[in-house]
Every structure is written in structure tokens, then in C-alpha cells.
Amino acid sequence: MAHTEDIKEAGADALASLHEDRSDPPLEEFRIWPNRSLPPAGHRHVLVFTLAMFAIPMIPAIAAGVGWVLLPYLLGATAMLGYFLRRNTRDGQATWEHVRIWSDLILVERHDPGRRPRVWRANPYWVRIKIHPDAALENYLTIKGEGREIELGAFLSPEERLNLHNDVERALGVARSS
């Protein structure tokens, strides 16, 4: 079985070869991504509201002449807010995990911005999934097999991690029985 370190050394060709040997569809498949509470269309509303809130105290300041000195800083702060909102959305869309379960294989791919995908494989019969209720991250979820333990859905809320645990546990039960 290939591990993450092997794939990093071999490069993208090794990652592609992991999927070529599976022509059958998985028994269960999960694609996990972080929640985006502010859609990209909402960025415009936030920026307009921010500019409006900056403009209210600026009107008397501009009339006094001092506002012209402050105006570039306020516009710069608004531009930086817009930049970081777009970057947060872009980074969030680039972070996701893909879990596929067959009767003889579980494959977990983690995609992070600016990094190669990390892949973990194991036999579902030997895999154990565990919730750590006392960890620093509430309902911390790990999956262990092939001598390694990886985190799963770290960017999810505690309730979503609990639901994911139940779904993956059920899917592993189906894979073990087939």
C-alpha cells in the first residue's frame, strides 16, 4: 500500500496511478469541505456597508479639511478587507477531503491550497474511526489503519464531525460485511 510519504516522493504520477487500478464505483463516497457562511456575492454587501460606516464620521471631517488626510487610509482598509474576503473564499474552496470506501480499500484524499494532495489508504476491515471528546478540538475525529492515524474533517463543526463519524462508521460496516 502506498502512503503519503511515498506519493510525495513519486509526485503526481503516483497519485494518478492510485485511481487507475479502481474501475468499480465505491460503496460509499464522501466529499467534505468547510462551511462558507458568507457567499462571494455577500462580499459586495459587506464592503458597501463598511464604506457607509466609514463615510458617516468622515463627512464632518472632510468639511473640516482633516478628512482628506484620513480618506486614503480608510479606502486602503476597505480594499484590504475586500482582498482578504476574496482570499478566504478562494482558500476555503481549495480545502476539501474526499473519502471513498470499497469492500477492500478506503481512500482518503486531502486537498489544501498550495500543497499537493495528501493520500491515505487502508483496508476497511482493519480501519478504526474514533471521536476524541476530550481533545482540544471538540469531537476531534481520527481514522486509523495501516499503522497511521489521520485526522478527518478538522475544518468541520463539532456536530458535523459527529455526523461524519456516524456516516463513515456505517459505511465501514457495510464494506466489512460485503
N, C-alpha and C positions, 0 to 999 in steps of 0.2 A: 504494500500500500504506500502511496506517495504521501508525504507530509508537507506541511507548509514550507519548511526549510528546503526540501528537495525542489519544490516548484520555484522558489525564489532563485535558486541557483540555475535551474534549467531555463527559466524565462517563460515567455508567453506560449511557446510551442508545447511545453509540458501541460500548461493549463488547458489548451485546446484538446490535447490528447486524452485528458480525463473524461471529456464528454463524448469523444468519438466511439468509445467502447460501449456506450449505452444507447441502443436504438429503441428499447422498450420504454414506455412512459412510466414515470414514478407512480407509486401507490398513493403518495401524498406529497404535496408541494406547498411551501410557504414562502412568500416574499415579504420581508419585513423592512419597513422604513420608518423614520421618525415622523411624528405628528407635525404638521405645519399649520399652526393656528392662524397665521396671517398669510393669506394667499398673495401672490405677486400683485394682483390688482389692488389689494389693500395698501400697498406701499404708497401709492399716489395720495390716498386719503390721509395717511399719517403725515406725509410731507406737507400737504396743504394745511392740515391742522397745525403743524409745528410752525410753519411760516406765519399763519394767522396769529398764533400766540406770541411769536416774536414781534409781530407788527404792532400789536396793541400798545406795549410800552415804548415802542420806537417812535410813534407819531409825535408825542411831545418832545422827545429827544431830538428828532430831526428838525422840528421847528426851532429848537434852541441852538441848533448847529452841532451839538455833540454827537447826534445820531449818525452823522455821516462817517465819523471815526469808527463807530461800533458796527455799522452796517456790513462791512466786509467779513467781520468775524462771525456775525450771525448767519450770513449766507454760507460761509465756509462750514459752519457747524451743521447747517441743514444739508449741504452737499455731502458731508461725511456721513450723516445719518442715512441718506439715500444709498450711498456706496455700501455701507455695512448691512443694510437691509437686503440689498441685492446679493451681496456675498453670502450672507447667512442662508438665503434661499438656495443659491447655487450649491453651496457645500452640503446643505440638507438633502438636496435631490441626488447628490453624488454618493451619499452614505446609505447603504442598504445591505441586507443579508438575504441570501437565497438558500433555503433548506429543502432538499429533495430526499425522499425516502423510498427505497426499493426494498424488496424482501431480503436482499443480501448486501445492501450498501446504503449508508446515509452519507450525504454530501452536503457540506455547509460551505458557502462562499460568502466572504465579507468584502464589500467594496467600500473603500474610503477615498475621499478626494486626494489626489496627488500620490496615491500608492497603487501598487499592483494588487489585484485581487488576492486575498488570502484564502486558501482552500484547506479543508479538513475532511478526512474520510474515515469511516469506520464501518464495522459490521453491526447492524442494528441489534443483533442478538446480545451483544456484549455492552452496548451503549447504556449508560445511566444518565438520566436527566434529573437535576436537583435544584430545588429552590433553597436559597440561604436566607432565612428570615432575619437573622441577626447580623447580617453583613452591613457594611457602611452604606451600601445602596440597597434600599428596601426591596425585598423579594428578588434578590440577585439570582440570576438564572445561569446555571452552567450545565454543560453536557460533557460527559467523559467517556472515552473509548480509545482503543489503540494506544494506551499509555499516556494520553494527553487529556487535559481538561481545558475547555474553551468557554468563554462567556457567550451568551446568546441574548440578543435584544437588549443590550445595555442602554440604548437610547430610548427605550420604551418606558411608559409609566409603570409603577408597581402593579397596577391592576392588569395592564396589557401583558406584562411578563408572566403573571399568574395564569392568564388565559392561554398564552403561548405554551406554557409548561403543560397545561392540561391537553391542548391540541396535539403537541408533539408526543406526549406520553401515550395518548390514544393511538396515534399513527404508528408509533413504535410497537405497540401491542398488536396492531394489525399486521405489521411487517414480520414480527416474530412468529405469528401464527400461520402465515402463508408460506 
